[in-house]
């Protein structure tokens, strides 16, 4: 499922183990605790943030 880089409006309670292709090379998915994991061809980063925490964060 493509999200075009947008994660707002997603309901994590319905998306355990969800997997999103947000660019040609970068994907993110959720672990069972709804922590977001980013991955591409050269790096795997466990952000440790969940959706509620990301909504409060300013990037």
N, C-alpha and C positions, 0 to 999 in steps of 0.2 A: 504494500500500500504506500503510495507516495503522499507525503504531506507538504511538499514544496518548502521544507524548512520550518513550517509553522507547527507549533505544538499546542497553542492555546485552544481551548475548547475540547480537548481530549479528556475523556473520563477514565482515569487510571484504574478505577474499580472494575471496568469492563475489559481491561487490556493486559491482564497478567501474561507475561512472556510475549507481549506484543513486539513486533519488529517493524521498523520503519526505514525505508530507503529515502533519505532526504537529499542526497546528491548522487552523482555517478560513483563517487568514491567513499562517501561517508554515510554510515548508518547509525541509528541508535535503537536500543531495545531496552525493555524493562526487566529487571529481575523480579523474583517473587515478593520482594519487599517494596516494589515500585521504585527502586533506585535506578537511575538512568545510566546506561553504559553506552559510550560512544566508541565506534570502531571504524577504522579504515584499513587500507592495505598494509600500513606500516606501524600502526599503534592501536592499542586497546586501552581505553581510559575509563575507569570506574569513577564517575563523578561524585557519587555519594549523595546526590541531590534527588529528592522526589519532586513530583509536580507542584505540590503546595509550596515547597521551599523555593523552587524556581520562579514561581509567580511573584514572590517577594524580592527576588534578587534583581539588581539592576546591572545590565551588561553594557 
